[in-house]
Amino acid sequence: MSDQADTTSVWSLGLAEFRDRTASDAPTPGGGSAAMVSASIGLGLVLMALRVTARKATDQAQAFATLIGSGERVLADLSDHADADIAAFEGYMAALGLPKGSDEEMAARRAALAEAAAVATEVPLNAAQSALEGLDLARQSVSVVSGHIVSDVGAGALLLHAAAQATLLNVDINLPSVKDETAKADYATSRAHLAAACTARLSDIVGVVRQRLG
C-alpha cells in the first residue's frame, strides 16, 4: 500500500509543500499519489502545447477543441486518482485495525482485508489506464502541435509513461494480498497489458518528436 491515512487532498497543498512532504518522513504522499501528480503535470504539458498551437490554427479550431476537451477529461481523472490512492490505503488500514477477538470478528476482518486489497490493486490499475489515455492524447497531438513546442509533448509523454510504470508497482505490492485467484490472474493480465501499451505509445511519440526536431 502506498500511503498512510491522511484525509487531506494532495491538491490542497502548495507545490513547495507537496515537494517537501514527499521528501520528508511524513507518510503521505506515497508513490501512487506522487505518480499521479506527475502524470497530471505531464498531461498539462500536452494540453499547453495544444492550446498554444490552437491560437494560430484557426482553420482547425474544432479539431483542437476536441483534443483539448478529451485532455481535460483525462486530466480530471488523473487528479482524482492521486487522492484515490490515499483513500485505498486508508481503507486497508481500517480493515487491518478491525477487532479479531472472536471467530466471527476474525472472519469479518479477513473479508474486509480481502476487499481492501482488491480495491488497493484496482486503484493503480485504473490510474495507469488514465495515464495510457493521456499517452494516447499525446500521440494524437505530437504531429499537429507547433514545431517549437513539440518537445513539450515529448516531455509530457515521458512523465505520463514514468507515472504509469510507477503506479503499477502498487499493483505488484498489493497483488499477493488478493485471495481470489481468478481476480488475481485478471489483475496480473491487466497490469502486463497496461505496462506494454504505455511503453509502445511512448516509443511512437518519442519517434515523432525526434523526427520533427530533426
C-alpha positions, 0 to 999 in steps of 0.5 A: 500500500502506498500511503498512510491515512491522511484525509487531506487532498494532495491538491490542497497543498502548495507545490513547495509543500507537496515537494517537501512532504514527499521528501520528508518522513511524513507518510503521505504522499506515497508513490501512487499519489506522487505518480499521479501528480506527475502524470497530471503535470505531464498531461498539462504539458500536452494540453499547453502545447495544444492550446498554444498551437490552437491560437494560430490554427484557426482553420482547425479550431474544432479539431483542437477543441476536441483534443483539448476537451478529451485532455481535460477529461483525462486530466480530471481523472488523473487528479482524482486518482492521486487522492484515490490512492490515499483513500485505498490505503486508508481503507486497508488500514481500517480493515487491518485495525478491525477487532479479531477477538472472536471467530466471527470478528476474525472472519469479518476482518479477513473479508474486509482485508480481502476487499481492501486489497482488491480495491488497493490493486484496482486503484493503480490499475485504473490510474495507469489506464488514465495515464495510457489515455493521456499517452494516447492524447499525446500521440494524437497531438505530437504531429499537429502541435507547433514545431517549437513546442513539440518537445513539450509533448515529448516531455509530457509523454515521458512523465505520463509513461514514468507515472504509469510504470510507477503506479503499477508497482502498487499493483505488484505490492498489493497483488499477493494480498488478493485471495481470489485467484481468478481476480488475481490472474485478471489483475496480473493480465491487466497490469502486463497489458497496461505496462506494454501499451504505455511503453509502445505509445511512448516509443511512437511519440518519442519517434515523432518528436525526434523526427520533427526536431530533426 
